[in-house]
Amino acid sequence: MLRRHFLLLALSALSVLTSSAFAQPKLPLVVWLSYADEKTVASYFNAVQNGLRQRGLIDGKTIRQENYYAQFSKDRLKQLIPEIVSKNPDVVILQGAAIKPMTEATRTIPLVIASSGDLVLGKLVDSLARPGGNVTGLQFLAIDLVGKRMELLKEIIPRLSRVAVIADPGHAGETDERAKTIAIAEKLGISVDYRPVTNPAELQTALDFVHDSGAEAIVAFPDSITFGPRKRIADFAIKNKLPTVSGWDAYADAGFLLIYGPSLNAAWERMAYFVDRILKGDKPADLPAEIPSVIEMVVNLKTAKALGITVPEKVLLRANRVIE
């Protein structure tokens, strides 16, 4: 009996040692959360993946990755956030309408965000240099770029004297963006009709306002309110012979005449830098948030043709991409 007991103990110990020797370390969990659907943000997701791969962060090998899409549904988003928080991921990558509810749901899980608004005014960080909490990432809003859009629009259409601005007044930094737009417009001899849109349902009212206002062009601030229906805005503008300008390439791809602003694909690829640093032990509180450094201009010549506009050669030569 004693011998049998000894053998059982020996086998048990051997089993534990063997299991320990071959046990795989638990991979860190990286979560991607988007308010949109998979198709809408596919290029941005792919850019993040490219950035992660460049840093050796590969799903199933060095990290575990889980992806969640709210399908533009606030109710769906409310269901997803508690599920994600319960898993206590090592880092969450998110943007747009998912940012505020996620930052309210956790003060401890590291969050890497891409925000179209002002991170400080939106109370997401204490400052860009020292975020101070569990949030860091990129701020797409760069006030210095706003005036350039107006200047380019005037360069393409010298006779331009009146524009309509469509924007979300609740967007952090929108007041500064609007003030800068109006200031530059006044210097260029352009009057501005401002139309706030607080939710997608108000868009048609805004477009009716533009139609009746006598505006000669539309300036859509790049935010979550105008991003979703950007093609609808572009189609309306083309039908009514109104040039359009905004700040992200997706607007030009949807039919806007011109965009000038940060390269979102380059910016999303940069998001991997923050993920990598956090997984290596850095805290979001001490990891400076950034404003994208890669700026691009895209001109849609198909839209220009539909509008009967000839884009000056000097503008086309400065464009990073021309849609034909």
Short mmCIF file of the C-alpha atoms (twelve columns), coordinates in Angstrom:
data_MODEL
# 
_entry.id   MODEL 
# 
loop_
_atom_site.group_PDB 
_atom_site.id 
_atom_site.type_symbol 
_atom_site.label_atom_id 
_atom_site.label_alt_id 
_atom_site.label_comp_id 
_atom_site.label_asym_id 
_atom_site.label_seq_id 
_atom_site.Cartn_x 
_atom_site.Cartn_y 
_atom_site.Cartn_z 
_atom_site.pdbx_PDB_model_num 
ATOM 1   C CA . MET A 1   0.000   0.000  0.000   1 
ATOM 2   C CA . LEU A 2   2.822   2.378  0.905   1 
ATOM 3   C CA . ARG A 3   4.558   1.659  -2.378  1 
ATOM 4   C CA . ARG A 4   1.341   2.198  -4.321  1 
ATOM 5   C CA . HIS A 5   0.727   5.464  -2.503  1 
ATOM 6   C CA . PHE A 6   4.266   6.610  -3.292  1 
ATOM 7   C CA . LEU A 7   3.849   5.775  -6.987  1 
ATOM 8   C CA . LEU A 8   0.573   7.715  -7.164  1 
ATOM 9   C CA . LEU A 9   2.209   10.749 -5.585  1 
ATOM 10  C CA . ALA A 10  5.145   10.491 -7.978  1 
ATOM 11  C CA . LEU A 11  2.879   10.264 -11.017 1 
ATOM 12  C CA . SER A 12  0.830   13.210 -9.777  1 
ATOM 13  C CA . ALA A 13  3.952   15.314 -9.301  1 
ATOM 14  C CA . LEU A 14  5.229   14.325 -12.741 1 
ATOM 15  C CA . SER A 15  1.910   15.334 -14.277 1 
ATOM 16  C CA . VAL A 16  2.079   18.764 -12.658 1 
ATOM 17  C CA . LEU A 17  5.668   19.288 -13.791 1 
ATOM 18  C CA . THR A 18  4.861   18.168 -17.326 1 
ATOM 19  C CA . SER A 19  1.828   20.446 -17.526 1 
ATOM 20  C CA . SER A 20  3.863   23.395 -16.270 1 
ATOM 21  C CA . ALA A 21  6.633   22.727 -18.753 1 
ATOM 22  C CA . PHE A 22  4.278   22.764 -21.708 1 
ATOM 23  C CA . ALA A 23  1.789   25.367 -20.463 1 
ATOM 24  C CA . GLN A 24  1.540   28.357 -22.777 1 
ATOM 25  C CA . PRO A 25  1.621   31.848 -21.230 1 
ATOM 26  C CA . LYS A 26  -1.696  33.658 -21.435 1 
ATOM 27  C CA . LEU A 27  -1.631  36.111 -24.322 1 
ATOM 28  C CA . PRO A 28  -2.640  39.725 -23.630 1 
ATOM 29  C CA . LEU A 29  -6.157  40.561 -24.789 1 
ATOM 30  C CA . VAL A 30  -6.522  43.477 -27.220 1 
ATOM 31  C CA . VAL A 31  -10.097 44.562 -27.997 1 
ATOM 32  C CA . TRP A 32  -11.272 46.586 -30.995 1 
ATOM 33  C CA . LEU A 33  -14.607 48.357 -30.447 1 
ATOM 34  C CA . SER A 34  -16.359 50.410 -33.121 1 
ATOM 35  C CA . TYR A 35  -19.752 52.098 -33.058 1 
ATOM 36  C CA . ALA A 36  -19.950 51.540 -36.823 1 
ATOM 37  C CA . ASP A 37  -20.291 48.310 -38.790 1 
ATOM 38  C CA . GLU A 38  -17.406 46.217 -40.045 1 
ATOM 39  C CA . LYS A 39  -17.593 47.451 -43.657 1 
ATOM 40  C CA . THR A 40  -17.640 51.152 -42.800 1 
ATOM 41  C CA . VAL A 41  -14.407 51.086 -40.792 1 
ATOM 42  C CA . ALA A 42  -12.651 48.234 -42.620 1 
ATOM 43  C CA . SER A 43  -9.824  50.420 -43.938 1 
ATOM 44  C CA . TYR A 44  -9.122  51.822 -40.467 1 
ATOM 45  C CA . PHE A 45  -9.213  48.369 -38.880 1 
ATOM 46  C CA . ASN A 46  -6.801  47.086 -41.514 1 
ATOM 47  C CA . ALA A 47  -4.479  50.019 -40.861 1 
ATOM 48  C CA . VAL A 48  -4.416  49.151 -37.154 1 
ATOM 49  C CA . GLN A 49  -3.668  45.517 -38.007 1 
ATOM 50  C CA . ASN A 50  -0.801  46.586 -40.222 1 
ATOM 51  C CA . GLY A 51  0.639   48.692 -37.417 1 
ATOM 52  C CA . LEU A 52  0.292   45.846 -34.933 1 
ATOM 53  C CA . ARG A 53  2.005   43.375 -37.272 1 
ATOM 54  C CA . GLN A 54  4.915   45.782 -37.763 1 
ATOM 55  C CA . ARG A 55  5.416   45.666 -34.004 1 
ATOM 56  C CA . GLY A 56  5.173   41.890 -33.797 1 
ATOM 57  C CA . LEU A 57  1.673   41.939 -32.306 1 
ATOM 58  C CA . ILE A 58  -0.102  39.127 -34.125 1 
ATOM 59  C CA . ASP A 59  -3.445  37.634 -33.183 1 
ATOM 60  C CA . GLY A 60  -3.062  34.097 -31.879 1 
ATOM 61  C CA . LYS A 61  0.721   34.335 -31.582 1 
ATOM 62  C CA . THR A 62  1.648   37.289 -29.400 1 
ATOM 63  C CA . ILE A 63  -1.791  38.745 -28.577 1 
ATOM 64  C CA . ARG A 64  -5.405  37.668 -28.470 1 
ATOM 65  C CA . GLN A 65  -7.680  40.016 -30.365 1 
ATOM 66  C CA . GLU A 66  -11.458 40.341 -30.148 1 
ATOM 67  C CA . ASN A 67  -13.436 42.689 -32.394 1 
ATOM 68  C CA . TYR A 68  -16.823 44.221 -31.625 1 
ATOM 69  C CA . TYR A 69  -19.132 46.326 -33.830 1 
ATOM 70  C CA . ALA A 70  -22.202 48.171 -32.548 1 
ATOM 71  C CA . GLN A 71  -23.717 48.428 -36.060 1 
ATOM 72  C CA . PHE A 72  -24.571 52.121 -35.457 1 
ATOM 73  C CA . SER A 73  -26.893 51.074 -32.616 1 
ATOM 74  C CA . LYS A 74  -26.683 52.764 -29.200 1 
ATOM 75  C CA . ASP A 75  -28.628 49.879 -27.689 1 
ATOM 76  C CA . ARG A 76  -26.137 47.402 -29.123 1 
ATOM 77  C CA . LEU A 77  -23.272 49.513 -27.794 1 
ATOM 78  C CA . LYS A 78  -24.789 49.458 -24.310 1 
ATOM 79  C CA . GLN A 79  -24.824 45.652 -24.469 1 
ATOM 80  C CA . LEU A 80  -21.264 45.330 -25.738 1 
ATOM 81  C CA . ILE A 81  -19.513 47.590 -23.228 1 
ATOM 82  C CA . PRO A 82  -20.323 45.590 -20.054 1 
ATOM 83  C CA . GLU A 83  -19.360 42.406 -21.882 1 
ATOM 84  C CA . ILE A 84  -15.976 43.887 -22.820 1 
ATOM 85  C CA . VAL A 85  -15.344 45.339 -19.358 1 
ATOM 86  C CA . SER A 86  -16.102 41.959 -17.735 1 
ATOM 87  C CA . LYS A 87  -13.223 40.428 -19.706 1 
ATOM 88  C CA . ASN A 88  -10.783 42.995 -18.284 1 
ATOM 89  C CA . PRO A 89  -8.782  43.335 -21.531 1 
ATOM 90  C CA . ASP A 90  -5.215  44.596 -21.473 1 
ATOM 91  C CA . VAL A 91  -6.120  47.413 -23.856 1 
ATOM 92  C CA . VAL A 92  -9.169  48.575 -25.849 1 
ATOM 93  C CA . ILE A 93  -8.945  50.439 -29.168 1 
ATOM 94  C CA . LEU A 94  -11.995 52.546 -29.931 1 
ATOM 95  C CA . GLN A 95  -13.310 55.621 -31.722 1 
ATOM 96  C CA . GLY A 96  -16.320 57.798 -32.391 1 
ATOM 97  C CA . ALA A 97  -19.531 57.329 -30.455 1 
ATOM 98  C CA . ALA A 98  -18.054 54.407 -28.522 1 
ATOM 99  C CA . ILE A 99  -15.552 56.629 -26.705 1 
ATOM 100 C CA . LYS A 100 -17.737 58.416 -24.171 1 
ATOM 101 C CA . PRO A 101 -19.706 55.403 -22.857 1 
ATOM 102 C CA . MET A 102 -16.550 53.280 -22.608 1 
ATOM 103 C CA . THR A 103 -14.647 55.967 -20.708 1 
ATOM 104 C CA . GLU A 104 -17.612 56.214 -18.351 1 
ATOM 105 C CA . ALA A 105 -17.683 52.429 -17.886 1 
ATOM 106 C CA . THR A 106 -14.063 52.007 -16.751 1 
ATOM 107 C CA . ARG A 107 -11.349 54.087 -15.124 1 
ATOM 108 C CA . THR A 108 -8.811  51.286 -15.031 1 
ATOM 109 C CA . ILE A 109 -8.748  49.444 -18.386 1 
ATOM 110 C CA . PRO A 110 -6.255  51.167 -20.747 1 
ATOM 111 C CA . LEU A 111 -8.123  52.829 -23.617 1 
ATOM 112 C CA . VAL A 112 -6.472  53.910 -26.868 1 
ATOM 113 C CA . ILE A 113 -8.830  56.237 -28.703 1 
ATOM 114 C CA . ALA A 114 -9.058  58.088 -32.002 1 
ATOM 115 C CA . SER A 115 -11.215 61.150 -31.443 1 
ATOM 116 C CA . SER A 116 -12.493 63.635 -34.007 1 
ATOM 117 C CA . GLY A 117 -12.925 66.169 -31.201 1 
ATOM 118 C CA . ASP A 118 -10.697 68.016 -28.759 1 
ATOM 119 C CA . LEU A 119 -9.489  65.538 -26.135 1 
ATOM 120 C CA . VAL A 120 -8.992  68.171 -23.440 1 
ATOM 121 C CA . LEU A 121 -12.258 70.045 -24.018 1 
ATOM 122 C CA . GLY A 122 -14.019 66.700 -24.148 1 
ATOM 123 C CA . LYS A 123 -12.529 65.936 -20.708 1 
ATOM 124 C CA . LEU A 124 -10.987 62.710 -21.965 1 
ATOM 125 C CA . VAL A 125 -7.451  63.715 -20.930 1 
ATOM 126 C CA . ASP A 126 -5.941  66.334 -18.633 1 
ATOM 127 C CA . SER A 127 -3.593  67.450 -21.395 1 
ATOM 128 C CA . LEU A 128 -2.135  65.982 -24.562 1 
ATOM 129 C CA . ALA A 129 1.331   65.865 -22.980 1 
ATOM 130 C CA . ARG A 130 0.158   64.130 -19.783 1 
ATOM 131 C CA . PRO A 131 -3.248  62.484 -20.229 1 
ATOM 132 C CA . GLY A 132 -3.453  61.638 -16.529 1 
ATOM 133 C CA . GLY A 133 -5.980  58.789 -16.609 1 
ATOM 134 C CA . ASN A 134 -6.596  55.534 -18.449 1 
ATOM 135 C CA . VAL A 135 -7.022  57.194 -21.872 1 
ATOM 136 C CA . THR A 136 -4.518  58.174 -24.558 1 
ATOM 137 C CA . GLY A 137 -4.385  58.132 -28.359 1 
ATOM 138 C CA . LEU A 138 -4.984  60.536 -31.226 1 
ATOM 139 C CA . GLN A 139 -6.911  63.777 -31.648 1 
ATOM 140 C CA . PHE A 140 -7.913  64.346 -35.276 1 
ATOM 141 C CA . LEU A 141 -9.126  67.893 -34.690 1 
ATOM 142 C CA . ALA A 142 -6.451  70.401 -35.719 1 
ATOM 143 C CA . ILE A 143 -7.797  73.951 -35.756 1 
ATOM 144 C CA . ASP A 144 -4.936  75.176 -37.934 1 
ATOM 145 C CA . LEU A 145 -6.203  73.021 -40.814 1 
ATOM 146 C CA . VAL A 146 -9.733  74.439 -40.784 1 
ATOM 147 C CA . GLY A 147 -8.882  77.717 -42.489 1 
ATOM 148 C CA . LYS A 148 -6.969  75.940 -45.238 1 
ATOM 149 C CA . ARG A 149 -10.156 74.179 -46.343 1 
ATOM 150 C CA . MET A 150 -11.864 77.532 -46.839 1 
ATOM 151 C CA . GLU A 151 -8.843  78.886 -48.727 1 
ATOM 152 C CA . LEU A 152 -8.790  75.882 -51.062 1 
ATOM 153 C CA . LEU A 153 -12.512 76.172 -51.703 1 
ATOM 154 C CA . LYS A 154 -12.074 79.839 -52.604 1 
ATOM 155 C CA . GLU A 155 -9.111  78.975 -54.823 1 
ATOM 156 C CA . ILE A 156 -11.254 76.502 -56.763 1 
ATOM 157 C CA . ILE A 157 -14.283 78.813 -56.891 1 
ATOM 158 C CA . PRO A 158 -13.057 82.444 -56.859 1 
ATOM 159 C CA . ARG A 159 -16.612 83.836 -57.057 1 
ATOM 160 C CA . LEU A 160 -17.635 82.041 -53.863 1 
ATOM 161 C CA . SER A 161 -19.371 84.415 -51.439 1 
ATOM 162 C CA . ARG A 162 -21.644 82.292 -49.226 1 
ATOM 163 C CA . VAL A 163 -21.232 78.861 -47.612 1 
ATOM 164 C CA . ALA A 164 -23.328 76.718 -45.300 1 
ATOM 165 C CA . VAL A 165 -21.648 74.969 -42.381 1 
ATOM 166 C CA . ILE A 166 -23.164 71.711 -41.108 1 
ATOM 167 C CA . ALA A 167 -21.795 70.476 -37.785 1 
ATOM 168 C CA . ASP A 168 -22.555 68.813 -34.472 1 
ATOM 169 C CA . PRO A 169 -22.589 71.570 -31.810 1 
ATOM 170 C CA . GLY A 170 -21.926 68.970 -29.120 1 
ATOM 171 C CA . HIS A 171 -18.667 67.902 -30.745 1 
ATOM 172 C CA . ALA A 172 -15.790 68.831 -28.434 1 
ATOM 173 C CA . GLY A 173 -13.910 71.702 -30.072 1 
ATOM 174 C CA . GLU A 174 -16.709 72.534 -32.522 1 
ATOM 175 C CA . THR A 175 -16.991 76.094 -31.185 1 
ATOM 176 C CA . ASP A 176 -13.310 76.763 -31.903 1 
ATOM 177 C CA . GLU A 177 -13.556 75.064 -35.300 1 
ATOM 178 C CA . ARG A 178 -16.541 77.199 -36.227 1 
ATOM 179 C CA . ALA A 179 -14.913 80.413 -34.989 1 
ATOM 180 C CA . LYS A 180 -11.811 79.714 -37.070 1 
ATOM 181 C CA . THR A 181 -13.916 78.897 -40.131 1 
ATOM 182 C CA . ILE A 182 -15.885 82.121 -39.835 1 
ATOM 183 C CA . ALA A 183 -12.751 84.205 -39.243 1 
ATOM 184 C CA . ILE A 184 -11.011 82.873 -42.364 1 
ATOM 185 C CA . ALA A 185 -14.216 83.102 -44.397 1 
ATOM 186 C CA . GLU A 186 -14.605 86.779 -43.513 1 
ATOM 187 C CA . LYS A 187 -11.041 87.482 -44.663 1 
ATOM 188 C CA . LEU A 188 -11.882 85.800 -47.957 1 
ATOM 189 C CA . GLY A 189 -15.115 87.770 -48.364 1 
ATOM 190 C CA . ILE A 190 -17.340 84.756 -47.668 1 
ATOM 191 C CA . SER A 191 -20.404 84.836 -45.412 1 
ATOM 192 C CA . VAL A 192 -21.254 81.754 -43.341 1 
ATOM 193 C CA . ASP A 193 -24.678 80.245 -42.618 1 
ATOM 194 C CA . TYR A 194 -24.351 77.878 -39.669 1 
ATOM 195 C CA . ARG A 195 -26.687 74.903 -39.300 1 
ATOM 196 C CA . PRO A 196 -26.222 72.686 -36.215 1 
ATOM 197 C CA . VAL A 197 -27.226 69.032 -36.443 1 
ATOM 198 C CA . THR A 198 -27.417 67.162 -33.143 1 
ATOM 199 C CA . ASN A 199 -28.598 63.801 -34.486 1 
ATOM 200 C CA . PRO A 200 -29.007 62.090 -37.885 1 
ATOM 201 C CA . ALA A 201 -32.750 62.750 -37.887 1 
ATOM 202 C CA . GLU A 202 -32.091 66.500 -38.110 1 
ATOM 203 C CA . LEU A 203 -30.009 66.219 -41.256 1 
ATOM 204 C CA . GLN A 204 -32.892 66.659 -43.690 1 
ATOM 205 C CA . THR A 205 -33.934 69.859 -41.940 1 
ATOM 206 C CA . ALA A 206 -30.360 71.082 -42.289 1 
ATOM 207 C CA . LEU A 207 -30.261 70.215 -45.991 1 
ATOM 208 C CA . ASP A 208 -33.590 71.999 -46.549 1 
ATOM 209 C CA . PHE A 209 -32.071 75.014 -44.816 1 
ATOM 210 C CA . VAL A 210 -29.049 74.894 -47.113 1 
ATOM 211 C CA . HIS A 211 -31.311 74.623 -50.162 1 
ATOM 212 C CA . ASP A 212 -33.273 77.721 -49.152 1 
ATOM 213 C CA . SER A 213 -30.395 79.788 -47.771 1 
ATOM 214 C CA . GLY A 214 -28.751 80.648 -51.051 1 
ATOM 215 C CA . ALA A 215 -25.508 78.995 -49.984 1 
ATOM 216 C CA . GLU A 216 -23.062 78.312 -52.815 1 
ATOM 217 C CA . ALA A 217 -21.132 75.511 -51.080 1 
ATOM 218 C CA . ILE A 218 -21.304 73.197 -48.067 1 
ATOM 219 C CA . VAL A 219 -18.656 72.858 -45.375 1 
ATOM 220 C CA . ALA A 220 -19.282 69.704 -43.321 1 
ATOM 221 C CA . PHE A 221 -17.181 69.464 -40.200 1 
ATOM 222 C CA . PRO A 222 -15.763 65.942 -39.873 1 
ATOM 223 C CA . ASP A 223 -17.611 64.470 -36.906 1 
ATOM 224 C CA . SER A 224 -19.761 61.447 -36.086 1 
ATOM 225 C CA . ILE A 225 -22.960 63.238 -37.146 1 
ATOM 226 C CA . THR A 226 -21.838 64.053 -40.704 1 
ATOM 227 C CA . PHE A 227 -19.602 61.014 -41.189 1 
ATOM 228 C CA . GLY A 228 -22.378 58.407 -41.317 1 
ATOM 229 C CA . PRO A 229 -24.583 60.209 -43.895 1 
ATOM 230 C CA . ARG A 230 -21.661 61.720 -45.827 1 
ATOM 231 C CA . LYS A 231 -22.818 60.166 -49.117 1 
ATOM 232 C CA . ARG A 232 -26.308 61.521 -48.585 1 
ATOM 233 C CA . ILE A 233 -24.840 65.003 -48.102 1 
ATOM 234 C CA . ALA A 234 -22.643 64.576 -51.182 1 
ATOM 235 C CA . ASP A 235 -25.550 63.371 -53.348 1 
ATOM 236 C CA . PHE A 236 -27.707 66.301 -52.206 1 
ATOM 237 C CA . ALA A 237 -24.901 68.734 -52.976 1 
ATOM 238 C CA . ILE A 238 -24.243 67.320 -56.437 1 
ATOM 239 C CA . LYS A 239 -27.949 67.413 -57.268 1 
ATOM 240 C CA . ASN A 240 -28.079 71.061 -56.224 1 
ATOM 241 C CA . LYS A 241 -24.743 71.988 -57.826 1 
ATOM 242 C CA . LEU A 242 -23.054 72.786 -54.516 1 
ATOM 243 C CA . PRO A 243 -19.331 72.128 -53.974 1 
ATOM 244 C CA . THR A 244 -18.529 70.342 -50.704 1 
ATOM 245 C CA . VAL A 245 -15.496 70.287 -48.440 1 
ATOM 246 C CA . SER A 246 -14.587 68.385 -45.285 1 
ATOM 247 C CA . GLY A 247 -11.589 66.985 -43.443 1 
ATOM 248 C CA . TRP A 248 -11.259 63.203 -44.001 1 
ATOM 249 C CA . ASP A 249 -10.644 61.153 -47.141 1 
ATOM 250 C CA . ALA A 250 -13.825 59.099 -46.645 1 
ATOM 251 C CA . TYR A 251 -15.862 62.220 -47.454 1 
ATOM 252 C CA . ALA A 252 -14.109 62.612 -50.815 1 
ATOM 253 C CA . ASP A 253 -14.633 58.914 -51.543 1 
ATOM 254 C CA . ALA A 254 -18.346 59.461 -50.829 1 
ATOM 255 C CA . GLY A 255 -18.553 62.293 -53.370 1 
ATOM 256 C CA . PHE A 256 -17.329 65.463 -51.646 1 
ATOM 257 C CA . LEU A 257 -15.380 67.737 -53.971 1 
ATOM 258 C CA . LEU A 258 -12.443 68.272 -51.631 1 
ATOM 259 C CA . ILE A 259 -10.979 67.200 -48.307 1 
ATOM 260 C CA . TYR A 260 -8.014  68.569 -46.412 1 
ATOM 261 C CA . GLY A 261 -6.994  67.037 -43.124 1 
ATOM 262 C CA . PRO A 262 -5.198  64.217 -41.348 1 
ATOM 263 C CA . SER A 263 -4.603  60.946 -43.155 1 
ATOM 264 C CA . LEU A 264 -6.834  58.625 -41.172 1 
ATOM 265 C CA . ASN A 265 -5.193  55.463 -42.470 1 
ATOM 266 C CA . ALA A 266 -1.792  56.714 -41.314 1 
ATOM 267 C CA . ALA A 267 -3.332  57.809 -38.022 1 
ATOM 268 C CA . TRP A 268 -4.987  54.456 -37.400 1 
ATOM 269 C CA . GLU A 269 -1.728  52.683 -38.138 1 
ATOM 270 C CA . ARG A 270 -0.152  54.920 -35.494 1 
ATOM 271 C CA . MET A 271 -2.672  53.613 -32.942 1 
ATOM 272 C CA . ALA A 272 -0.638  50.398 -32.803 1 
ATOM 273 C CA . TYR A 273 2.222   52.384 -31.273 1 
ATOM 274 C CA . PHE A 274 0.104   53.143 -28.198 1 
ATOM 275 C CA . VAL A 275 -1.048  49.527 -27.904 1 
ATOM 276 C CA . ASP A 276 2.545   48.310 -28.087 1 
ATOM 277 C CA . ARG A 277 3.751   50.761 -25.441 1 
ATOM 278 C CA . ILE A 278 0.934   49.854 -23.057 1 
ATOM 279 C CA . LEU A 279 1.540   46.127 -23.448 1 
ATOM 280 C CA . LYS A 280 5.193   46.799 -22.622 1 
ATOM 281 C CA . GLY A 281 4.188   48.414 -19.351 1 
ATOM 282 C CA . ASP A 282 3.615   52.101 -20.052 1 
ATOM 283 C CA . LYS A 283 0.547   53.683 -18.480 1 
ATOM 284 C CA . PRO A 284 -1.869  55.751 -20.596 1 
ATOM 285 C CA . ALA A 285 -1.620  58.485 -17.960 1 
ATOM 286 C CA . ASP A 286 2.032   59.051 -18.889 1 
ATOM 287 C CA . LEU A 287 1.828   58.313 -22.616 1 
ATOM 288 C CA . PRO A 288 1.358   61.612 -24.511 1 
ATOM 289 C CA . ALA A 289 -1.632  61.806 -26.842 1 
ATOM 290 C CA . GLU A 290 -0.893  63.072 -30.347 1 
ATOM 291 C CA . ILE A 291 -2.300  65.048 -33.247 1 
ATOM 292 C CA . PRO A 292 -1.648  63.241 -36.582 1 
ATOM 293 C CA . SER A 293 1.366   64.563 -38.440 1 
ATOM 294 C CA . VAL A 294 0.470   63.182 -41.885 1 
ATOM 295 C CA . ILE A 295 -1.846  65.623 -43.678 1 
ATOM 296 C CA . GLU A 296 -3.477  64.938 -47.036 1 
ATOM 297 C CA . MET A 297 -5.592  66.641 -49.675 1 
ATOM 298 C CA . VAL A 298 -7.943  64.651 -51.883 1 
ATOM 299 C CA . VAL A 299 -9.828  66.082 -54.870 1 
ATOM 300 C CA . ASN A 300 -12.765 64.288 -56.481 1 
ATOM 301 C CA . LEU A 301 -12.718 65.125 -60.194 1 
ATOM 302 C CA . LYS A 302 -15.837 63.027 -60.838 1 
ATOM 303 C CA . THR A 303 -17.717 65.366 -58.530 1 
ATOM 304 C CA . ALA A 304 -16.095 68.410 -60.124 1 
ATOM 305 C CA . LYS A 305 -17.317 67.229 -63.538 1 
ATOM 306 C CA . ALA A 306 -20.845 66.672 -62.202 1 
ATOM 307 C CA . LEU A 307 -20.799 70.187 -60.757 1 
ATOM 308 C CA . GLY A 308 -19.402 71.722 -63.951 1 
ATOM 309 C CA . ILE A 309 -16.301 72.936 -62.090 1 
ATOM 310 C CA . THR A 310 -12.758 73.027 -63.441 1 
ATOM 311 C CA . VAL A 311 -10.272 72.477 -60.632 1 
ATOM 312 C CA . PRO A 312 -7.158  74.628 -61.206 1 
ATOM 313 C CA . GLU A 313 -4.044  72.711 -62.167 1 
ATOM 314 C CA . LYS A 314 -2.107  74.281 -59.294 1 
ATOM 315 C CA . VAL A 315 -4.587  72.733 -56.846 1 
ATOM 316 C CA . LEU A 316 -4.429  69.308 -58.478 1 
ATOM 317 C CA . LEU A 317 -0.631  69.338 -58.350 1 
ATOM 318 C CA . ARG A 318 -0.775  69.776 -54.562 1 
ATOM 319 C CA . ALA A 319 -3.285  66.952 -54.074 1 
ATOM 320 C CA . ASN A 320 -2.103  63.708 -52.501 1 
ATOM 321 C CA . ARG A 321 -4.822  61.823 -54.356 1 
ATOM 322 C CA . VAL A 322 -7.175  62.607 -57.216 1 
ATOM 323 C CA . ILE A 323 -10.376 60.620 -57.703 1 
ATOM 324 C CA . GLU A 324 -11.188 60.296 -61.417 1 
# 
